[in-house]
Amino acid sequence: MIDVGLIGFGLGGKAFHAPVITAVDGLRLAAVLQRHENTAAQTYPGVKIVRSVEELLAVPSIRLVAISTPNDTHYAYVKACLEAGRDVVVDKPFTTTFAEAKELAELARKRGRLLTVYQERRLDGDFLTLKKLIAEGALGRLVHYESTFDRCRAVVRDSWKEKPGAGCGVFFDLAPHLIDDALVLFGPPESLLADIRNERDRAINSDAFDLTFYYPQGFRATISANTLAPVPRAHFSVRGTRAEFIKHNLDPQEALLRAGQKMEGESWGLEKEADYGTLYEIDDARVTPRKIPTLRGDYRAYYANVRDVLLGRAKPDVTLEDALRVMYALELAEQSSAARQILPWKLSL
């Protein structure tokens, strides 16, 4: 049994980490860092509540620490945990700068500790379905990939994500997911172009963005998000020479976790048939639509992999190289948006 300490019990810790950790055999949620409340112990009886990272790291049984706190705190928490000899899962984004991420990666390697970023969206059912279709060649030679994450939040909320500060705004909130998806599917691009902006009244930081990755042979991968979208665009729209795959709606796991549903049973993560994506197959001038059953998504696989890495049974699914590429893309995109020009991808790992 691997004891886990969780830093943070806001939305991320409460909905995306604690229920997943407790649903994975071989992991035990032993302690939660909450500054002022005790709600974690009410939900998970027997969990120790601590008030500081020092108190958490003083619990000798804790081997793994999961960090789900505001983005500008990731660097300090990760560093403290690594220096205390703990393995670490940190929420996305890894840190707020590429330099910080690179320093932490080097520290993890030096200390011989696992350090991985929680890119659970790789385990969305629709992403797994699209990945399978591409691998099977169902779309032919890819021409254009588009992934969007639209919301309708016209009023600026009283949240740290919407206040001034490093790592705040929709770009740092959603782009790490969409960038990671594109890099998993297609690898690093040759260059990129970004437009990061504010569109809502009284918006202080980014609430919309468009980012295009340029690949050889004219292939482009476009990712974008918008906060003023009463009618969301398709989540995935991927076009090839043989077919186009279009998928609306998001994976059901987030809504289930937010609602407090336990991760159990064979039906977990299964999508309703009405929400399946459609493959539009092209035969000369004729187009034939075909519903594609969505593969089952399951975020538990992320923490099961972490467990197996710590037990020496597997290699990490989300590597330090993966995490550094995402951070590099975020930083390069900010530079591209500020300069309003296409910038070359120069990172070599």
ROVEX-654820 format. One record per residue (C-alpha): chain; residue in three letters; z, y, x negated. Coordinates in steps of 0.2 Angstrom, whole numbers, plus 5000, padded with zeros to 4 digits. Each point is the difference from the previous one (the first is absolute). Example, Ala and Ser with C-alpha at 12.3 -4.5 7.8 and 13.67 -1.06 7.14 Angstrom:
<pt unit="A" code="ALA" c3="5039" c2="4978" c1="4938"/>
<pt unit="A" code="SER" c3="4997" c2="5017" c1="4994"/>
//
This chain:
<pt unit="A" code="MET" c3="5000" c2="5000" c1="5000"/>
<pt unit="A" code="ILE" c3="4995" c2="5017" c1="4993"/>
<pt unit="A" code="ASP" c3="5011" c2="5014" c1="5005"/>
<pt unit="A" code="VAL" c3="4991" c2="5017" c1="5005"/>
<pt unit="A" code="GLY" c3="5007" c2="5017" c1="5000"/>
<pt unit="A" code="LEU" c3="4990" c2="5013" c1="5011"/>
<pt unit="A" code="ILE" c3="5001" c2="5019" c1="4996"/>
<pt unit="A" code="GLY" c3="4996" c2="5009" c1="5016"/>
<pt unit="A" code="PHE" c3="5002" c2="4996" c1="5018"/>
<pt unit="A" code="GLY" c3="4988" c2="5013" c1="5008"/>
<pt unit="A" code="LEU" c3="4985" c2="4994" c1="5009"/>
<pt unit="A" code="GLY" c3="4993" c2="4991" c1="4985"/>
<pt unit="A" code="GLY" c3="5015" c2="4991" c1="4995"/>
<pt unit="A" code="LYS" c3="5005" c2="4996" c1="5018"/>
<pt unit="A" code="ALA" c3="4982" c2="4994" c1="5006"/>
<pt unit="A" code="PHE" c3="4990" c2="4995" c1="4985"/>
<pt unit="A" code="HIS" c3="5012" c2="4993" c1="4987"/>
<pt unit="A" code="ALA" c3="5017" c2="4994" c1="5008"/>
<pt unit="A" code="PRO" c3="4992" c2="4989" c1="5014"/>
<pt unit="A" code="VAL" c3="4987" c2="4993" c1="4988"/>
<pt unit="A" code="ILE" c3="5012" c2="4996" c1="4986"/>
<pt unit="A" code="THR" c3="5012" c2="4991" c1="5012"/>
<pt unit="A" code="ALA" c3="4985" c2="4990" c1="5007"/>
<pt unit="A" code="VAL" c3="4996" c2="4992" c1="4984"/>
<pt unit="A" code="ASP" c3="5008" c2="4984" c1="4994"/>
<pt unit="A" code="GLY" c3="5009" c2="5002" c1="4984"/>
<pt unit="A" code="LEU" c3="5004" c2="5018" c1="5001"/>
<pt unit="A" code="ARG" c3="5016" c2="5008" c1="5006"/>
<pt unit="A" code="LEU" c3="5003" c2="5018" c1="5005"/>
<pt unit="A" code="ALA" c3="5017" c2="5002" c1="4991"/>
<pt unit="A" code="ALA" c3="5002" c2="5019" c1="5000"/>
<pt unit="A" code="VAL" c3="4992" c2="5016" c1="5007"/>
<pt unit="A" code="LEU" c3="5002" c2="5018" c1="4993"/>
<pt unit="A" code="GLN" c3="5004" c2="5011" c1="5014"/>
<pt unit="A" code="ARG" c3="5007" c2="5017" c1="4996"/>
<pt unit="A" code="HIS" c3="5009" c2="5004" c1="5016"/>
<pt unit="A" code="GLU" c3="4998" c2="4986" c1="5013"/>
<pt unit="A" code="ASN" c3="5004" c2="4982" c1="5003"/>
<pt unit="A" code="THR" c3="4985" c2="4995" c1="5011"/>
<pt unit="A" code="ALA" c3="4993" c2="4987" c1="4988"/>
<pt unit="A" code="ALA" c3="5016" c2="4990" c1="5002"/>
<pt unit="A" code="GLN" c3="4999" c2="5001" c1="5018"/>
<pt unit="A" code="THR" c3="4983" c2="4993" c1="5000"/>
<pt unit="A" code="TYR" c3="5004" c2="4987" c1="4986"/>
<pt unit="A" code="PRO" c3="5018" c2="4995" c1="5001"/>
<pt unit="A" code="GLY" c3="5007" c2="4995" c1="4983"/>
<pt unit="A" code="VAL" c3="4989" c2="5013" c1="4990"/>
<pt unit="A" code="LYS" c3="5010" c2="5010" c1="4988"/>
<pt unit="A" code="ILE" c3="4998" c2="5019" c1="5003"/>
<pt unit="A" code="VAL" c3="5000" c2="5011" c1="4984"/>
<pt unit="A" code="ARG" c3="4999" c2="5019" c1="4998"/>
<pt unit="A" code="SER" c3="4991" c2="5002" c1="4983"/>
<pt unit="A" code="VAL" c3="4988" c2="4991" c1="4989"/>
<pt unit="A" code="GLU" c3="5014" c2="4998" c1="4987"/>
<pt unit="A" code="GLU" c3="5010" c2="4990" c1="5013"/>
<pt unit="A" code="LEU" c3="4985" c2="4989" c1="5005"/>
<pt unit="A" code="LEU" c3="4997" c2="4996" c1="4982"/>
<pt unit="A" code="ALA" c3="5018" c2="4995" c1="4997"/>
<pt unit="A" code="VAL" c3="4998" c2="4986" c1="5012"/>
<pt unit="A" code="PRO" c3="4997" c2="4986" c1="4987"/>
<pt unit="A" code="SER" c3="4991" c2="4988" c1="5011"/>
<pt unit="A" code="ILE" c3="4985" c2="5011" c1="5005"/>
<pt unit="A" code="ARG" c3="4985" c2="4996" c1="4990"/>
<pt unit="A" code="LEU" c3="4986" c2="5009" c1="5010"/>
<pt unit="A" code="VAL" c3="5001" c2="5018" c1="5006"/>
<pt unit="A" code="ALA" c3="4988" c2="5006" c1="5013"/>
<pt unit="A" code="ILE" c3="4998" c2="5019" c1="5001"/>
<pt unit="A" code="SER" c3="4995" c2="5009" c1="5016"/>
<pt unit="A" code="THR" c3="5004" c2="5018" c1="4998"/>
<pt unit="A" code="PRO" c3="4991" c2="5017" c1="4999"/>
<pt unit="A" code="ASN" c3="4986" c2="4999" c1="4988"/>
<pt unit="A" code="ASP" c3="5007" c2="5013" c1="4988"/>
<pt unit="A" code="THR" c3="5015" c2="4988" c1="4997"/>
<pt unit="A" code="HIS" c3="4990" c2="4985" c1="4995"/>
<pt unit="A" code="TYR" c3="4999" c2="5004" c1="4982"/>
<pt unit="A" code="ALA" c3="5019" c2="5002" c1="4997"/>
<pt unit="A" code="TYR" c3="5005" c2="4985" c1="5011"/>
<pt unit="A" code="VAL" c3="4988" c2="4988" c1="4992"/>
<pt unit="A" code="LYS" c3="5005" c2="5006" c1="4982"/>
<pt unit="A" code="ALA" c3="5018" c2="4997" c1="5004"/>
<pt unit="A" code="CYS" c3="4997" c2="4983" c1="5007"/>
<pt unit="A" code="LEU" c3="4989" c2="4994" c1="4985"/>
<pt unit="A" code="GLU" c3="5013" c2="5007" c1="4988"/>
<pt unit="A" code="ALA" c3="5013" c2="4990" c1="5009"/>
<pt unit="A" code="GLY" c3="4990" c2="4984" c1="4998"/>
<pt unit="A" code="ARG" c3="4994" c2="4998" c1="5018"/>
<pt unit="A" code="ASP" c3="4983" c2="4996" c1="5006"/>
<pt unit="A" code="VAL" c3="4993" c2="5013" c1="5012"/>
<pt unit="A" code="VAL" c3="4989" c2="5002" c1="5015"/>
<pt unit="A" code="VAL" c3="4996" c2="5018" c1="5004"/>
<pt unit="A" code="ASP" c3="4992" c2="5007" c1="5015"/>
<pt unit="A" code="LYS" c3="4983" c2="5008" c1="4999"/>
<pt unit="A" code="PRO" c3="4995" c2="5012" c1="4992"/>
<pt unit="A" code="PHE" c3="5007" c2="4993" c1="4983"/>
<pt unit="A" code="THR" c3="5005" c2="5017" c1="4995"/>
<pt unit="A" code="THR" c3="4994" c2="5018" c1="5002"/>
<pt unit="A" code="THR" c3="4990" c2="5001" c1="4983"/>
<pt unit="A" code="PHE" c3="4990" c2="4988" c1="4990"/>
<pt unit="A" code="ALA" c3="5010" c2="5005" c1="4984"/>
<pt unit="A" code="GLU" c3="5016" c2="4994" c1="5009"/>
<pt unit="A" code="ALA" c3="4992" c2="4984" c1="5006"/>
<pt unit="A" code="LYS" c3="4994" c2="4996" c1="4982"/>
<pt unit="A" code="GLU" c3="5017" c2="5003" c1="4993"/>
<pt unit="A" code="LEU" c3="5008" c2="4988" c1="5012"/>
<pt unit="A" code="ALA" c3="4987" c2="4987" c1="4998"/>
<pt unit="A" code="GLU" c3="5003" c2="5000" c1="4981"/>
<pt unit="A" code="LEU" c3="5019" c2="5000" c1="5003"/>
<pt unit="A" code="ALA" c3="4998" c2="4984" c1="5011"/>
<pt unit="A" code="ARG" c3="4990" c2="4991" c1="4987"/>
<pt unit="A" code="LYS" c3="5012" c2="5005" c1="4987"/>
<pt unit="A" code="ARG" c3="5015" c2="4993" c1="5010"/>
<pt unit="A" code="GLY" c3="4990" c2="4985" c1="5006"/>
<pt unit="A" code="ARG" c3="5004" c2="5004" c1="5018"/>
<pt unit="A" code="LEU" c3="4989" c2="4999" c1="5016"/>
<pt unit="A" code="LEU" c3="4994" c2="5017" c1="5006"/>
<pt unit="A" code="THR" c3="4988" c2="5000" c1="5015"/>
<pt unit="A" code="VAL" c3="4995" c2="5012" c1="5014"/>
<pt unit="A" code="TYR" c3="5002" c2="4995" c1="5018"/>
<pt unit="A" code="GLN" c3="4981" c2="5000" c1="5005"/>
<pt unit="A" code="GLU" c3="5003" c2="4989" c1="5016"/>
<pt unit="A" code="ARG" c3="4984" c2="5007" c1="5008"/>
<pt unit="A" code="ARG" c3="4991" c2="4987" c1="4990"/>
<pt unit="A" code="LEU" c3="5008" c2="4988" c1="5012"/>
<pt unit="A" code="ASP" c3="4993" c2="5008" c1="5016"/>
<pt unit="A" code="GLY" c3="4990" c2="4987" c1="5010"/>
<pt unit="A" code="ASP" c3="4985" c2="5012" c1="5001"/>
<pt unit="A" code="PHE" c3="4999" c2="5003" c1="4982"/>
<pt unit="A" code="LEU" c3="5001" c2="4981" c1="4996"/>
<pt unit="A" code="THR" c3="4986" c2="4997" c1="5013"/>
<pt unit="A" code="LEU" c3="4989" c2="5013" c1="4992"/>
<pt unit="A" code="LYS" c3="5004" c2="4993" c1="4983"/>
<pt unit="A" code="LYS" c3="4994" c2="4983" c1="5005"/>
<pt unit="A" code="LEU" c3="4984" c2="5007" c1="5008"/>
<pt unit="A" code="ILE" c3="4996" c2="5009" c1="4984"/>
<pt unit="A" code="ALA" c3="5004" c2="4984" c1="4990"/>
<pt unit="A" code="GLU" c3="4989" c2="4989" c1="5011"/>
<pt unit="A" code="GLY" c3="4985" c2="5012" c1="4999"/>
<pt unit="A" code="ALA" c3="5000" c2="5003" c1="5019"/>
<pt unit="A" code="LEU" c3="4995" c2="5018" c1="4998"/>
<pt unit="A" code="GLY" c3="4987" c2="4998" c1="4986"/>
<pt unit="A" code="ARG" c3="4999" c2="5012" c1="4986"/>
<pt unit="A" code="LEU" c3="5013" c2="5014" c1="5004"/>
<pt unit="A" code="VAL" c3="4993" c2="5017" c1="5003"/>
<pt unit="A" code="HIS" c3="5015" c2="5010" c1="5007"/>
<pt unit="A" code="TYR" c3="5019" c2="4997" c1="5002"/>
<pt unit="A" code="GLU" c3="5010" c2="5012" c1="5011"/>
<pt unit="A" code="SER" c3="5019" c2="4998" c1="5004"/>
<pt unit="A" code="THR" c3="5010" c2="5013" c1="5010"/>
<pt unit="A" code="PHE" c3="5018" c2="5002" c1="5005"/>
<pt unit="A" code="ASP" c3="5000" c2="5013" c1="5014"/>
<pt unit="A" code="ARG" c3="5015" c2="5006" c1="5010"/>
<pt unit="A" code="CYS" c3="5003" c2="5014" c1="5013"/>
<pt unit="A" code="ARG" c3="5015" c2="5010" c1="4995"/>
<pt unit="A" code="ALA" c3="4995" c2="5018" c1="5004"/>
<pt unit="A" code="VAL" c3="5017" c2="5007" c1="4997"/>
<pt unit="A" code="VAL" c3="5008" c2="5000" c1="4982"/>
<pt unit="A" code="ARG" c3="5015" c2="4989" c1="5000"/>
<pt unit="A" code="ASP" c3="5017" c2="5003" c1="4992"/>
<pt unit="A" code="SER" c3="4998" c2="4987" c1="4987"/>
<pt unit="A" code="TRP" c3="5001" c2="5000" c1="4981"/>
<pt unit="A" code="LYS" c3="4982" c2="4993" c1="5000"/>
<pt unit="A" code="GLU" c3="4994" c2="5017" c1="5008"/>
<pt unit="A" code="LYS" c3="5010" c2="5012" c1="4989"/>
<pt unit="A" code="PRO" c3="4996" c2="5007" c1="4983"/>
<pt unit="A" code="GLY" c3="5002" c2="4989" c1="4986"/>
<pt unit="A" code="ALA" c3="4993" c2="4987" c1="4988"/>
<pt unit="A" code="GLY" c3="4992" c2="4985" c1="5009"/>
<pt unit="A" code="CYS" c3="5001" c2="5007" c1="5017"/>
<pt unit="A" code="GLY" c3="4986" c2="5002" c1="5013"/>
<pt unit="A" code="VAL" c3="4988" c2="4988" c1="5008"/>
<pt unit="A" code="PHE" c3="4990" c2="4997" c1="4984"/>
<pt unit="A" code="PHE" c3="5015" c2="4992" c1="4991"/>
<pt unit="A" code="ASP" c3="5006" c2="4991" c1="5016"/>
<pt unit="A" code="LEU" c3="4984" c2="4992" c1="5005"/>
<pt unit="A" code="ALA" c3="4987" c2="5001" c1="4985"/>
<pt unit="A" code="PRO" c3="5010" c2="4987" c1="4990"/>
<pt unit="A" code="HIS" c3="4997" c2="4987" c1="5013"/>
<pt unit="A" code="LEU" c3="4981" c2="5004" c1="5002"/>
<pt unit="A" code="ILE" c3="4997" c2="5002" c1="4981"/>
<pt unit="A" code="ASP" c3="5008" c2="4983" c1="4997"/>
<pt unit="A" code="ASP" c3="4989" c2="4992" c1="5013"/>
<pt unit="A" code="ALA" c3="4985" c2="5007" c1="4992"/>
<pt unit="A" code="LEU" c3="5005" c2="4995" c1="4982"/>
<pt unit="A" code="VAL" c3="5004" c2="4982" c1="5006"/>
<pt unit="A" code="LEU" c3="4983" c2="4998" c1="5008"/>
<pt unit="A" code="PHE" c3="4989" c2="5009" c1="4988"/>
<pt unit="A" code="GLY" c3="5009" c2="5004" c1="4984"/>
<pt unit="A" code="PRO" c3="5001" c2="5017" c1="4991"/>
<pt unit="A" code="PRO" c3="4985" c2="5012" c1="5004"/>
<pt unit="A" code="GLU" c3="4989" c2="5009" c1="4988"/>
<pt unit="A" code="SER" c3="5005" c2="5017" c1="5007"/>
<pt unit="A" code="LEU" c3="5009" c2="5008" c1="5016"/>
<pt unit="A" code="LEU" c3="4999" c2="5015" c1="5011"/>
<pt unit="A" code="ALA" c3="5015" c2="5006" c1="5010"/>
<pt unit="A" code="ASP" c3="5004" c2="5013" c1="5013"/>
<pt unit="A" code="ILE" c3="5018" c2="5002" c1="5004"/>
<pt unit="A" code="ARG" c3="5005" c2="5013" c1="5012"/>
<pt unit="A" code="ASN" c3="5012" c2="5007" c1="5014"/>
<pt unit="A" code="GLU" c3="4992" c2="5001" c1="5017"/>
<pt unit="A" code="ARG" c3="5015" c2="5003" c1="5012"/>
<pt unit="A" code="ASP" c3="5009" c2="5016" c1="5004"/>
<pt unit="A" code="ARG" c3="5015" c2="5003" c1="4989"/>
<pt unit="A" code="ALA" c3="4996" c2="4985" c1="4989"/>
<pt unit="A" code="ILE" c3="5008" c2="5002" c1="4983"/>
<pt unit="A" code="ASN" c3="4992" c2="4985" c1="4991"/>
<pt unit="A" code="SER" c3="4985" c2="4989" c1="5002"/>
<pt unit="A" code="ASP" c3="4997" c2="4993" c1="5018"/>
<pt unit="A" code="ALA" c3="4982" c2="4994" c1="4997"/>
<pt unit="A" code="PHE" c3="4989" c2="4993" c1="4986"/>
<pt unit="A" code="ASP" c3="4983" c2="4992" c1="4996"/>
<pt unit="A" code="LEU" c3="4998" c2="4991" c1="4984"/>
<pt unit="A" code="THR" c3="4983" c2="4991" c1="4994"/>
<pt unit="A" code="PHE" c3="4999" c2="4988" c1="4987"/>
<pt unit="A" code="TYR" c3="4983" c2="4998" c1="4992"/>
<pt unit="A" code="TYR" c3="4994" c2="4983" c1="4993"/>
<pt unit="A" code="PRO" c3="4984" c2="4994" c1="4992"/>
<pt unit="A" code="GLN" c3="4984" c2="4997" c1="5011"/>
<pt unit="A" code="GLY" c3="5005" c2="5014" c1="5012"/>
<pt unit="A" code="PHE" c3="5014" c2="4991" c1="5008"/>
<pt unit="A" code="ARG" c3="5014" c2="5012" c1="5006"/>
<pt unit="A" code="ALA" c3="5018" c2="4997" c1="5006"/>
<pt unit="A" code="THR" c3="5007" c2="5014" c1="5011"/>
<pt unit="A" code="ILE" c3="5018" c2="5001" c1="5005"/>
<pt unit="A" code="SER" c3="5007" c2="5013" c1="5011"/>
<pt unit="A" code="ALA" c3="5015" c2="5005" c1="5011"/>
<pt unit="A" code="ASN" c3="5003" c2="5013" c1="5013"/>
<pt unit="A" code="THR" c3="5015" c2="5006" c1="5010"/>
<pt unit="A" code="LEU" c3="4990" c2="5009" c1="5014"/>
<pt unit="A" code="ALA" c3="4991" c2="4985" c1="5007"/>
<pt unit="A" code="PRO" c3="5003" c2="4997" c1="5019"/>
<pt unit="A" code="VAL" c3="4986" c2="4988" c1="4999"/>
<pt unit="A" code="PRO" c3="5002" c2="4990" c1="4984"/>
<pt unit="A" code="ARG" c3="4984" c2="4994" c1="4990"/>
<pt unit="A" code="ALA" c3="4998" c2="4981" c1="4996"/>
<pt unit="A" code="HIS" c3="5012" c2="4994" c1="4988"/>
<pt unit="A" code="PHE" c3="4987" c2="4991" c1="4990"/>
<pt unit="A" code="SER" c3="4981" c2="5003" c1="5001"/>
<pt unit="A" code="VAL" c3="4991" c2="4990" c1="4986"/>
<pt unit="A" code="ARG" c3="4981" c2="4999" c1="5000"/>
<pt unit="A" code="GLY" c3="4989" c2="4988" c1="4990"/>
<pt unit="A" code="THR" c3="4982" c2="4995" c1="5000"/>
<pt unit="A" code="ARG" c3="5003" c2="4985" c1="5012"/>
<pt unit="A" code="ALA" c3="5014" c2="5007" c1="5011"/>
<pt unit="A" code="GLU" c3="5013" c2="5013" c1="5004"/>
<pt unit="A" code="PHE" c3="5018" c2="4996" c1="5004"/>
<pt unit="A" code="ILE" c3="5010" c2="5013" c1="5011"/>
<pt unit="A" code="LYS" c3="5018" c2="4998" c1="5003"/>
<pt unit="A" code="HIS" c3="5011" c2="5012" c1="5011"/>
<pt unit="A" code="ASN" c3="5019" c2="5000" c1="5001"/>
<pt unit="A" code="LEU" c3="5013" c2="4995" c1="4987"/>
<pt unit="A" code="ASP" c3="5008" c2="4984" c1="4995"/>
<pt unit="A" code="PRO" c3="5014" c2="4997" c1="5013"/>
<pt unit="A" code="GLN" c3="5014" c2="4996" c1="4988"/>
<pt unit="A" code="GLU" c3="5005" c2="5018" c1="4997"/>
<pt unit="A" code="ALA" c3="5003" c2="5003" c1="5019"/>
<pt unit="A" code="LEU" c3="5010" c2="4984" c1="5001"/>
<pt unit="A" code="LEU" c3="5011" c2="5004" c1="4986"/>
<pt unit="A" code="ARG" c3="5003" c2="5018" c1="5006"/>
<pt unit="A" code="ALA" c3="5005" c2="4992" c1="5017"/>
<pt unit="A" code="GLY" c3="5013" c2="4989" c1="4991"/>
<pt unit="A" code="GLN" c3="4991" c2="4984" c1="5003"/>
<pt unit="A" code="LYS" c3="5005" c2="4986" c1="4988"/>
<pt unit="A" code="MET" c3="4987" c2="4992" c1="4989"/>
<pt unit="A" code="GLU" c3="5000" c2="4982" c1="5007"/>
<pt unit="A" code="GLY" c3="4989" c2="4988" c1="5009"/>
<pt unit="A" code="GLU" c3="4982" c2="4995" c1="4997"/>
<pt unit="A" code="SER" c3="4994" c2="5014" c1="5010"/>
<pt unit="A" code="TRP" c3="5007" c2="5013" c1="4988"/>
<pt unit="A" code="GLY" c3="4986" c2="5012" c1="4995"/>
<pt unit="A" code="LEU" c3="4987" c2="4993" c1="5011"/>
<pt unit="A" code="GLU" c3="4988" c2="5013" c1="5008"/>
<pt unit="A" code="LYS" c3="4995" c2="5000" c1="5018"/>
<pt unit="A" code="GLU" c3="4982" c2="4995" c1="5003"/>
<pt unit="A" code="ALA" c3="4996" c2="5016" c1="5008"/>
<pt unit="A" code="ASP" c3="5004" c2="5009" c1="4983"/>
<pt unit="A" code="TYR" c3="4988" c2="4988" c1="4990"/>
<pt unit="A" code="GLY" c3="4987" c2="5009" c1="4989"/>
<pt unit="A" code="THR" c3="4981" c2="4998" c1="5004"/>
<pt unit="A" code="LEU" c3="4987" c2="4994" c1="4987"/>
<pt unit="A" code="TYR" c3="4983" c2="5008" c1="5005"/>
<pt unit="A" code="GLU" c3="4988" c2="4988" c1="4992"/>
<pt unit="A" code="ILE" c3="4982" c2="5007" c1="4996"/>
<pt unit="A" code="ASP" c3="4985" c2="4989" c1="5001"/>
<pt unit="A" code="ASP" c3="4984" c2="5011" c1="4998"/>
<pt unit="A" code="ALA" c3="5002" c2="5013" c1="5014"/>
<pt unit="A" code="ARG" c3="5012" c2="4989" c1="5011"/>
<pt unit="A" code="VAL" c3="5019" c2="5003" c1="4999"/>
<pt unit="A" code="THR" c3="5011" c2="4986" c1="5006"/>
<pt unit="A" code="PRO" c3="5019" c2="5004" c1="5002"/>
<pt unit="A" code="ARG" c3="5013" c2="4987" c1="4997"/>
<pt unit="A" code="LYS" c3="5019" c2="5001" c1="5002"/>
<pt unit="A" code="ILE" c3="5009" c2="4995" c1="4984"/>
<pt unit="A" code="PRO" c3="5017" c2="4993" c1="5003"/>
<pt unit="A" code="THR" c3="5013" c2="5009" c1="4989"/>
<pt unit="A" code="LEU" c3="5009" c2="4990" c1="4987"/>
<pt unit="A" code="ARG" c3="5019" c2="4999" c1="5002"/>
<pt unit="A" code="GLY" c3="5008" c2="5014" c1="4990"/>
<pt unit="A" code="ASP" c3="5018" c2="4997" c1="4992"/>
<pt unit="A" code="TYR" c3="5009" c2="5012" c1="4990"/>
<pt unit="A" code="ARG" c3="5012" c2="4986" c1="4995"/>
<pt unit="A" code="ALA" c3="4988" c2="4994" c1="4988"/>
<pt unit="A" code="TYR" c3="5003" c2="5015" c1="4989"/>
<pt unit="A" code="TYR" c3="5018" c2="4996" c1="4998"/>
<pt unit="A" code="ALA" c3="4997" c2="4982" c1="4998"/>
<pt unit="A" code="ASN" c3="4989" c2="5004" c1="4985"/>
<pt unit="A" code="VAL" c3="5014" c2="5010" c1="4993"/>
<pt unit="A" code="ARG" c3="5012" c2="4986" c1="5002"/>
<pt unit="A" code="ASP" c3="4988" c2="4988" c1="4992"/>
<pt unit="A" code="VAL" c3="4997" c2="5012" c1="4985"/>
<pt unit="A" code="LEU" c3="5019" c2="5001" c1="4997"/>
<pt unit="A" code="LEU" c3="5001" c2="4981" c1="5001"/>
<pt unit="A" code="GLY" c3="4986" c2="4998" c1="4987"/>
<pt unit="A" code="ARG" c3="4988" c2="4992" c1="5013"/>
<pt unit="A" code="ALA" c3="4987" c2="5014" c1="5002"/>
<pt unit="A" code="LYS" c3="4993" c2="5016" c1="4993"/>
<pt unit="A" code="PRO" c3="5002" c2="5016" c1="5009"/>
<pt unit="A" code="ASP" c3="4987" c2="5004" c1="5014"/>
<pt unit="A" code="VAL" c3="5002" c2="5018" c1="4997"/>
<pt unit="A" code="THR" c3="4999" c2="5003" c1="4981"/>
<pt unit="A" code="LEU" c3="5005" c2="5015" c1="4990"/>
<pt unit="A" code="GLU" c3="4982" c2="5003" c1="4996"/>
<pt unit="A" code="ASP" c3="4996" c2="5000" c1="5019"/>
<pt unit="A" code="ALA" c3="5014" c2="5013" c1="5002"/>
<pt unit="A" code="LEU" c3="4994" c2="5011" c1="4986"/>
<pt unit="A" code="ARG" c3="4983" c2="5000" c1="5007"/>
<pt unit="A" code="VAL" c3="5006" c2="5006" c1="5016"/>
<pt unit="A" code="MET" c3="5010" c2="5014" c1="4992"/>
<pt unit="A" code="TYR" c3="4985" c2="5005" c1="4989"/>
<pt unit="A" code="ALA" c3="4989" c2="5001" c1="5016"/>
<pt unit="A" code="LEU" c3="5013" c2="5011" c1="5009"/>
<pt unit="A" code="GLU" c3="5001" c2="5012" c1="4985"/>
<pt unit="A" code="LEU" c3="4981" c2="5000" c1="4997"/>
<pt unit="A" code="ALA" c3="4997" c2="5004" c1="5018"/>
<pt unit="A" code="GLU" c3="5012" c2="5015" c1="5000"/>
<pt unit="A" code="GLN" c3="4990" c2="5006" c1="4985"/>
<pt unit="A" code="SER" c3="4983" c2="4997" c1="5008"/>
<pt unit="A" code="SER" c3="5006" c2="5009" c1="5016"/>
<pt unit="A" code="ALA" c3="5006" c2="5015" c1="4991"/>
<pt unit="A" code="ALA" c3="4984" c2="5001" c1="4990"/>
<pt unit="A" code="ARG" c3="4989" c2="4996" c1="5014"/>
<pt unit="A" code="GLN" c3="4990" c2="4988" c1="4989"/>
<pt unit="A" code="ILE" c3="4996" c2="4982" c1="4997"/>
<pt unit="A" code="LEU" c3="5011" c2="4994" c1="4985"/>
<pt unit="A" code="PRO" c3="4997" c2="4984" c1="4989"/>
<pt unit="A" code="TRP" c3="5012" c2="4986" c1="5000"/>
<pt unit="A" code="LYS" c3="5006" c2="4998" c1="4982"/>
<pt unit="A" code="LEU" c3="5015" c2="4989" c1="5002"/>
<pt unit="A" code="SER" c3="4999" c2="4984" c1="4990"/>
<pt unit="A" code="LEU" c3="5014" c2="4987" c1="5001"/>
//
